[in-house]
């Protein structure tokens, strides 16, 4: 599966910057750099993990003034001989350095190929490799901490511990069945069940964490609902920190859907401002209202903006029907004005016991309370990521679910007093499912598919 060709790619962003890095990895990395680098000494003779000043040459032409890092296998990211050329960060000059490297024996790296080689060379397991791209794409502090925790092996360690236990019991049962005269399995079901209870509990905990994990990684799909002129667009502008939506005294200003990425208290909100909910004959506005209903149906969170300066009406009743049974925060907006609608009246009006927060989008009051409420609703306590493992990868969640169901089958076989070979079949299925998380039991096609989602140069 491991391609031994020497590869190269730009490992920094394709935009003008102070520094750009071209990475070379493979058996011929030092031969290639010797052909194009001019300095005080040949880099193939340099000590590992040293940095050298010189120039990259393309024939007789000087391409750039550089610092080159030399790292010898196996103490490198990929486990192979690796050279990193630190050049000036202009898009053109970095590209020219890469072209020179390719001209002299390397081939362009495929997306994710550096990390793929690290995995295939045993420098990391598959869960750690997947964490690399999660670190790169982290959008908030929680996502970054979770990804770094997995990169350091938090998932790997838990999976390895569970697999060791499953393998031990599978091997014991198989050995006993092969040599019943010397090894007895009488009453072994009871012993096995006691051993599997903590593993099932740990699997359930990891599976349940995927809900928080998805929220942390992808953001909270949030829809703002309210009747016209309740202050939905003003709220969006306050949360985004810019004039994202048009705000006027005219009802029905927002007719289409406005989307904005909002960062609140370490969480990402993929926020959608919708048309005000009301009965209207305007064709365009009617379409906007229908879109609002559709988005609300699939949202992780609905923020219902009620107008404290106006009495509740039929439009609010329609909104109450839309949000019934969903995860909702109610904002009683315009608290800076003389109140016509109170918090108690609003709570009595709504069938569900939603949290109600008094805010003023105009004066930016109540936003801190909203942030704290969202953290309470979407995060199970304060996340430290020191001991806690959170699953943010849906492929891993699916494998955990498969392992859990296999162990449930073992439990059922024990309860039904089935023969011991039934135990070992399902124990091995659970072992294999967990192995797919670390990459020990998956095929080449899946490996290629996973790493194809990575960015170039990683």
N, C-alpha and C positions, 0 to 999 in steps of 0.2 A: 504493500500500500504506500510505502514511503518512497517518494521520488527523490533521487540523489542529485539531481541537477542543482547547480548553484543559482539562486534566485536573487532578485533585487527589486526594490520599490522605494518610492518616496514615502517616508513614515511620518511626515508632518503635513499639515493642511495645505491645500493648493490655493494659497493666497499670499500676497506680499507680506513678509515679516522679517524680523531681524536675522533669524537662523532657519535653515532648512536641513533636514536629515535624509540621506539616502542610505538605506540598509542593504547589506549584502550578506547572504547566509548560504553555506554549503562547503563542500570539500575544496572547491577552487577559489574560495573567497580571497585568500592571500595572494595567489598567483595573479588574480585579476587586478587587485589593488596595486601590486608591484608594477603592472604594465602601465598604469595611469598616474601613479603618485610619484612626485619628485620632492624629496626632502633630504635630511641628513643621512638616513639609513633606509634599507629595504624593510618594509613592514613585515614581510614573512620571517624576518630574523628578530623582530621586536618581541619583548616580553608581553605576556597576556595582560589584559586590563591596563593598558597604557594608552596615552593620547599623544599624537605627534602632529607637529606643525609642518605644513608644506603646501604644494600646489597640485591641482588636478590638471593633467595634460591630455589633450586629444591630438595625438601626433606631435607636431611642433607648436600647437596653439595652447596657450594657458587658458583654461576654462574658469578657474576660480582659485582663490586663496582659501585653505581649509584647515580644519583640525580633524584628524582621523582617529577614531577609537578602535583598538585592536583587542579582540576577545577570542580566546581559544576554547575549543570544545574540551570537556562537556560543560564548562561553567559559563554558559550563555543562555539566553532566553530560549532559543530553539534547540539547544544541545549540540549545535554544529559550530564550526568556525564562523565567526561573525565579524564584519567590519562595518562601522557606521561613519559615514562621511558627513561632517558638520560643515556646511557651506553657507554662503549668504542666502537669505530667504526669499529672494525674488523668484516669482513663478518661473520665469524664463531660465534663470541660471540654475535652479534646482533641476529643471527638466533637462538641461544640457549636461549636467553632471550624470544624471541617470542614463541618458543616451550614450554617454561615453562608457559607462559601466557595462551596458548591454552590448555595445559594439565590441567589447573586449572579453566576452565569454559568458556573461550571465544571461538568464532569460527573465522576462517580466514575471513577478510573483502574481499568483492568482489571489483573489480576495480571501483574506484570512489564512493564507498559506504559511506565514511565519508562525502563527499560533497553532495551526494544524500540525506543523512539524514539531513544535514544543510538546503537543499532546502525543504524537506518534513516537517521539523519542523519550517519552516517560518523564518529561519535565513537569507535567501537570496532568490531572485527570480531566475528563470532559466537562464536569461541572465547573472546574476552575477556568477552563478554556472559554466556556460560555460566559463566565463572569467578566472576562476581559472586555468583550463588546459592551456588556452592561455598564462597566466602569466608564467606558468612552462615551456612552450615550446617556449617562445619568443626568437627570433634569433637576434634581433637588438633593438636599443633604441626606435625607433618609435613603433615597435610591443609591447614592454613592456609598454610604456606610454599609448597606446591605450587600452591594456588589463587592466591595473590598473584603468584607467578611467571607464571602464565598470564594473569592480569589485566594484567600489565605487558607482555604481548605475546610471551612466550617461544615459544608454539606458533605464533602468527601469523608470526613472523620466519622460523622454519624452513620453514613451509609456503610462504610467499611466495618464498623462495630456490629451493625445488624447482620451484615452478610456473614461475618465470622461465626456468629451464633447459629444462623440458619444452616451453614455448611457443616458445622460440627454435628448438629442433630441429624441432618440428612445422612452424613457419613456413618454415624453410629447405627442408624436404622438399617442402612444398606449392608453394613458389616454384620449386624446381628442376623439379618435374613439369610445371609450367605453362610453363617456359621452358628446355627441355632443351638448346637450342642454346648458351645462355650459361652455364648452371649445371649442373655435373656432380655426380651422386651416386654415381659409381663408387667403391667401397670405403668408402662412408659408413657402412655397417653396423658396421664395425670401430671407427670413430671414435665412433659413437653408443653402442656397447656400453661403451666406456671411460668415457663421460660418465655412463652410467646406473648403473654399479656403485656409486659412493658414495651415490647417491640410494636405491637398493634397500637398501643397508646401513643408511642412516639410517631408512628406513621400518621395517625389521625391528626396529631398536633401539626405536623408538617403540611399535611393536605389542607387543613383549616387555615394555615398561615398564608396560603396562596391567594386568599381573598384580599388580605392586607397587602400582599406582595404585588398583586396586579395594580392596586390603587397607587402604591408607592412608585411603581415603575412607569405606568402608563398615564396616571392622572385620574382624577375624579370627573366622570362625564356629568356635567352640571348644567341644568336648564333653569333659567330665570322665568318665572311665570308671574302674571299679575294683570289686572285690568289696565286699560290705557291711562297714562299719566300717573301711575302709581309710583314711578321713580325707578323703573327697571334699568333704563339706559343710563341714568345718573349713577346708579349703583355700579354698573359695568365700568363706567369711566373712572370712578373712585378706585375700584379694585385694580384696574389695569394701570392706573397712574397717568392716563392720557385721555384725550377727547376721542375715544373710539367710536362712540355713537352720537348721533344728532339728538339734541335735547331741546324741545320746544314746548310751549303751552298747548299746542294743537294736538288733539287726540289722534292716535293712529299713525304717529310719525314713523315708528318702526314697523315695517311691513314684511321685510324679509328676515332671514336668520343672520345674526352677527356672531361670529366665533372669535374667541380670544383665549390665549394661554395666560392664566393667572397663577402667581406664586403666593401662597398664604401659609405662614407658619411651617415651612418645610414641605408643604404639600403642593401638588400641581392640580389646578382646576382647569379642565377643558370646558370653558364656560360658553354657553350659548344664550344670547339674548333674543327673545322671541317677540312676535307681535302681541299686543295687548289682547287678552281674551275678552271678546264681546261679540254680540250679534251685530252684523254689519252687512250692508248691501254692496259695498265696494268690492269688486271682483278680486283685485290684487290683495287687499287687506284680508279678505276671506281666505285666500290661499295661505297667507302668512299665519293666520289663526289655526288653520288645519295643520300646518307644519309644526306649530307649537305643541299641539296635542300629540303628534307623532313622536317628537323628540322627548316629550315628557314620559312617554310610555317606556322608553328604553334607558332612561337616565339613571345613573348611580345616585344622584342627588337632585332634588328640586328645591330651589329657593323661591318661596312664594312671597312676593313683595306686596304687602297690604298697605293701603293709604290711610294713615291715622287722621287725615283731615276730612275724610268722607265716610259716610255710613256704608255699611255692607249692602250689596245689592245682588241682582240676579247673576251678574258676571262673577261675583265672588262665590256664589253658590255653585256655578259651573266649575270654577277652579277647585272648589272643595271636593267635587266629585272626581276630578282628574287626579288629584293628589292622594285620594283615599288609599291607605294601605302601602304607601310608598315612603321612602326615606326623605324627609322634608325638614327644612329649617324655615320658619316663618319670620320674616322681617317686617315689623311694624314701622314703616318709613314715615318721614316728615314729622318726627317727634319734636322738631324745633318749632312747629306750629301749634296753635291752640287745638288740643285733641278733641276729636269728635268720636273717634273709635278707640276704646280702651283695650288693653291687653286681655283683661278678663272677658270682655265681650267677644273678642276674637277667639279665645280658647273655648268658650261655650259654643260658639258658632261651628267650630270644626269638630268633626266626629272623633278624629284621632288626637292623641295627646302629643302634638308636635312641640318642640321647643320654640318659644316666641321671644324674639330679641327686639327691643326698641332701638331704632337707628335713625340717623339723619344723613342721607347721602349728600345733602347740600353742605352740611357742616362736618361731614366725615366722622360722625359719632357712632359708636356701637360696632365698629369694624373689628376691634380687638376681641370683643365678646364673640363675634362670628367666627374668628380664627380659632379660638379656644373650643368652641362648640364643634367645629369640623374635626379638630384633632380628637376630641372625645368620641365622636361618632365613627370615625374611620380608622383609628389606631387603637389597638388593644393595649392601653397603658403607655408608659414611656419606653421607647425602644432604645436599647443600649448596643445591641449587636455583639456584645462580648460573649455571651453564652447562647443567646437566642439565635435560631436559624430561621430565616424567612424565605420561602420559596417564591421566586418571582418569574420562574420559567415554566410555561405551560406544558412543555414536553416532560419536564421533571415531575410536575404534578400528576400527569397521566400515568407515568411509571410508578409513582408512589401509590396511586389508586389501584393499579394492577396488583402490586405487591400486597396491599391491604386486603383485597378481595381473595387472593390466594391463601392468606393466613386465616381469613374467615372460613374458608373451605376446610382448612386443617382443623379448626375448632369444631366445625360441624361433623367432620369425620370422627373426631375424638368422642363427641357427645353421642354419636350414633354407633360407637364401638366398632368402627370399620377396621379392616386389617391394616397393619402398620405401613404396608407399601403405599397405601393411599396418602398417608402423611407425607412420605418422602417426595411423591410426585408434586404435590402442591407446595411443599417447602422449596423444592428446586425451582418451581415457577416464580415464587417470590424472590428467590436468590437471583434469578436471571433478570427479573424486572428491575431490581435495584442495581444490578450491574450495568443496565443500560444508562443509568444516570451518570455513573463514573466513566462509562465508555468501554467497559470490559466485555460487554455482550452485545455489541451492535455491529452491523455490517458496514462495508466500505461505502455503500450508496448513501446511508444515513449520515455517516461522517462527512462525506462530501457536501451533502445538502446543508448540514449545520454550518460548516465553515464558509460556504458560498454566501452566507448572509453577512459576513464580516466585511469591513472596509478594506481597501487596498493598503498594503504596507503594515498590516497588523498580524 
